[in-house]
């Protein structure tokens, strides 16, 4: 199998303290990486790099793991520009706008939905994202949710069943009946295409008891839980996520001390989605509070047409540093290794022997430039599964 070395790397983020400077980022200066097939087989100082078949000169630039976007909603059609414009003119955000996207998504063809996914994945890849999770949730019928997941599964292994995004408009007067649908026929149709089950546990969506019923039904079908938790108000979502050992509690904007303690003591990752707060002018999640308590934090885009229409992980890194109390090191770790933890993956989010060869070359000498130079397209090259894609 052909081997390729990336040499003359000014600063390499490995996310393995044993390989570098003993920090969480495992930084190696004047570094090299060797790829064989779709795997990393060696990392270390350039002067110690083994001979390889090919070499790529990084030109004194930084290399980081490919970003891991562990929360997105890419199976949709339509546009909510008018809603965003109105919100920026003073109207507060509520979950009701989801129904606008539901109508457009139901009317779209399979080809249109697949093309949308490919478009946004292309955007994300050009900005260094090599792994992403995406959800259903804009169909809200058995047929539309199942087809969304079938389409998603063509693009990623990290597929989430989110029939419990909001109560379907078809069941506006019978939310209990919709929960029965989500936990019965819809789940049966969707489970074969998904790895995860999710629920929007929030006022205006599903309460704690409904969320528990939905998640436990999905778990009985072999799906692993994750939760949209505590985005708009304080609520039971975080506690439920920790109780059920969900991989992640996502949003975590409104947290009590008990919520923070639960996240710090359990294995559930707190996934923060700063694009949503940026786009809705809501209060920022307090990443510093979570990190100081010992919780594991991930960053993700929450890419969706209503509340966070961005596919840019570098943008989210910059927001987290500027407005959520994270250091640049913490933000980059959370956008890579943190996202991997939120997907319960050990083969991505790091540059270490045995890991998948997913990495991004930055047109900068350090990963700190992702926050230092916000909005600048710093990703110069991307390798995904060992293949250069950019």
N, C-alpha and C positions, 0 to 999 in steps of 0.2 A: 504494500500500500504506500502511496506517495506521501512523503513528509514535507511540511512547509514550516519555515521558521519566520516569525516576525521579530526583527532585530532592531537595535537602536531605539528602544522604547524609553523615553525619559522617565516615565512614572507608570508603573503597572499596578492596577487594583486587582488583587486576587481574591479578596474576601476570605482569605485563609491566613490567620495570624502566624501559623507555624512556618509559612513560606517567606514571610517578609519581616516587617519591623515590629511584630508583636502587637500591632494595633488591630482593631476589628477589620480594617481594610486590607491588612496584610500587604502593605505597599513594598514594592521592590523598585529601586532606582536603577537606571541604566540596565534595563531588563530585556529578556527575550522570552518568547512563547513558541512551543513547537506543537503543530497540529498534525495528526495522522488520521485520515478518514474524517469522521465526524466528532473526534474526541481530542481533548488536550492531553498530550503525553509528557510534556515537560514545561516547567517554568523556572526561571532563575535569573541570575546575572548574565548579561550578554557574553561576558568573557568565558563563561563556563558552558555555553550552549553547545549541544552535540551537532555533528554534521547532519545536514538534511538535503533532500533532493532539490528543494526550492527555497528561496529566501525573499522576504519582503522587507524593505527598509522603512521603518516607521518614521524616520526623519526627525528624531528627537521629540516625538509627540507622545501623548498619554494614551493608554489603552485601558478600557474598563470592561467588565462583563456586559453582555447585552442586557438591556433593561427587561425586567419581568413585569408586565402590566397585568396584574391579577384581578382587575375589576373593570369590565367594559360592557357596553350594550350596543353591539354593532348590527344586530338583526333588526333593521328598521327601514322605513321609507318615509319620505316627506321632509318637511322643514318647519322649524318653529321660530323663524326670524322675528315674526311679529310679536310673539310672546316675549322673546328676549328684549326686543326694543321697548315694549311696554314696561317690562320689569326694570330696565335701566332708567325708565322715566318715573319710577316710584312705586310700581305695584309689587307687593311681596310675593315670593315664590311659594306655591303649594303644589302638592302632587297631582292636581287635577289635569295638568297639561299632558300627562301621559296618554290620556284618552284620545287626544288629537293625533298622536303618533300611531295609536292602535288602529284608527280608521284608515290611515294612509298605508300602514303595513299590511293590513288585510287585503287592500285593493291591489297591492303590488304583485308582480309575477315572481316565480322562483328565480328566474334569471336576473331580474332587477335587484332582488335582495342579495343574491350572491355577488353581483357586481359592486354593490355598496360595500359589502364586507371586504372584498378585495381592494377597493379604493382606499378605505381607511387603514387597512393593514399595510398597504404600500406607503401611506403617509407615515405610519408608526415605524416601519422598518427603516425608512430614510432618516429617522431621528433616533435610531439605535435600539428599537424594541425588537427583540428576537423571540419572545414568548408572550402570549397573551391569553387571557381567559375572556370568554364572552357568553352572554346570556340570551335566553328567550325573554318573553315578557311584554311584547308588543303585539301579540296575536290574541291571547286570552280566550281562544276556543281550542278544542282538542286538535282539530286539523291544523290550525295556524301555529300553535305552539310546537306541534310535532314537526311540521315542515321547517320551522325556524331552526330547530335543533339538528335536523338532518343536514341543512345547509351549513350550519356552524361547524358540524363535525367534518366537513370537507376541508376546513381551513385550520382547525386546531384540535388538539386532544383535550383541551381544558374547556369543556362545554358545561354550562349550568342551566338547569331547568328552573325558570322563574315564572311559572304560571301564576304565582302569588306576588305579582308586581303591584297591581291594584285589583279591586273587585271589577270584573268585567262589566261594561255598561249593559250587557244583556241580562245581568243579575243585579242591577242596581237596587231592586226591592227585595232581594233574597240573598244577602251575603253568605248566609249559612249554606244555601244551596250551591253557591260558587265554591266554597271550601270543600264541599262534598265532591264537586267536579274535579277540583285540583288534586285532591287526595285519592280520587278513584280513576275514572276513565282517562282523564288527561295525563295523570301520572303513568298509567299503564302504557299509553301511547308514546310518552316522552322518555321514560327511563332508559330504553335501549340505546339512546343517542347521547346520554349525558353522563358525566362523572359526578356532578354536584347538584344539590338542591338548595334553593335560596328562597328567602321571603323578605318582603319589605315590611318590617315590624314597626309600624308608625301610625300615629293618628292620621286618619284619612285613608289608611291602607288596611293592615291586619293587626289585631291586638295580640297580646301575649298568648292567650289560649289558642287562638286561631293559628298563630305562628308555630306553636308547639305541635299542634295536630298535623300541620303541613310538613314540618321538618321530620317528625318521627315517621310519618307515612313514607316519605322519601327514603329515609334510612332503612326502613323495612324492605325497600326495593333495591338496596345496595348502594344508594347514592350517599355521598358525604355532605354534611351540612355546612352552610355559610349563611350569614345573616346581614341584611341591611339594617343597621342598628343605630338608634339615637342620633339620627341626622337632624330632624326638625325640632325635636323636643326631648326632654328626659323621658325614659320609658324602659320597658323590660327587655329590650333586644339584646343588650350586652350580656346581662345575666343569663338569659336563655342560651346565648351562643356558648358561653363558658360551661354552663351546665351540660350541654349536649356535646361538648368537646368539638365545636365547630372549628374548621380550619381558620376562619377569620370572622371578625365582627367589623363591618365596613361602614365608614363615615365617622362614628365615634366623636361627634361634635359636641354633644351635651352629655357629660359624664359626672356622676356622683363620685365621692371618694370610694364608695363600695364597688362601683364599676371599675375604677382604676385598679383597686386592689385585686379584684377578680381577674382582670386581664394580666396583671403582673404575676399572679400565682399559677395561672393555668397555661395551657399550650396554645390557646386561641390568639391569633395575631390581630392586632389593632391596625386595620388598613385605613389610612387617611387619604382623602380624595380632595385635595385643595382646589382642583378645577371647579368643583361644585360650589365651594364658598366664593371663589372669584366670580363665577358667573351668576350667582344669586345674591351677592352682597350680604352673605350671612356671616355669622361669627366664625372665626377660624378655629379649627381643632387645636387643642393645646398639646402639641407633640412633646414639648419639654416636660410637662407633667407626667406623661406616660413613660417617657424614657427614664426620667429620674426615679420612677417607681419600679423600674425593671421590666416593663412590658416590652414585647417584641413589636416593632412598628414597621409597617410596609407603606409605601407610597404607590398610588395608582392614578390613572387618568379619569376613571368613571366616564369614559367617552360615550356620550349619548346626545340625542338631538335637543334635549330640553334644558338640562341643568349643568352640563359640562361638555360642551361640544369642542373638545380638544383631544388630539391623539398624541400630544407631545409630553413624553416623560421628562425631558430637560426643563420644560416650562414648569412642571409640577415640582421638580427639584428646586428650582429658583424660588417658587412661591413658599415652599416649606422652609427654606432658609430665611427668607425675608420676613415671613408673617406667622410662622408656626413654632419658632424657637429652636429649630434644628441647626446644627453645624453643617457645613458642606460635606464633611465626612459621613455624618449620620444620614443625611439625605440621600447620598449616593448609595450607601449600604442598603437603606430601606427601599430604594428603587430597583435594587438588583437582588441581593440575598434576602432582603425582607419580603419581596414579592414571591421569591421561591418558597420561603417558609409559609406564606399565605396559601400556596398551592401544595404544600407538603411535598416539595421536590428537593432533592439533594444534588441533582445532576445539572442544574442550571443556576444562574446567579453568582457564579464564581469562576475563577480561572485557575484551575488546579488539576493535576493529573487525574484522568478518569471522568472529568466533567465534560459535558457537551461543549463543542467548540463554537460558542456563541460569544462574540466580542465586538466591541466598537472602538475604532480608532478616532480620537478627537484631534481636531486641528488646534491643539493647545498643549502646553507642557504639563498640565495637571488637571485632574478631575475637578478641582475647585473652580475652574473657569465655567463650569456648567451653571453655577450660581453667580459668579463674578461677572459673566457676560450674558445676562438674560436676553433671550430672543434672538441670539446669534446662532446660525446653523453650524454648530461646531463638529457634528458627526461627519467625518470625511470618508470612512469606509466601515463596512459591516460584514462580519462573517457569521453565518447562521448554519449550524450543523456542519461546520468545517468548510462551507462553500462561501466564497466572497460574493455578496449580493449587491453591494454598492461600491 
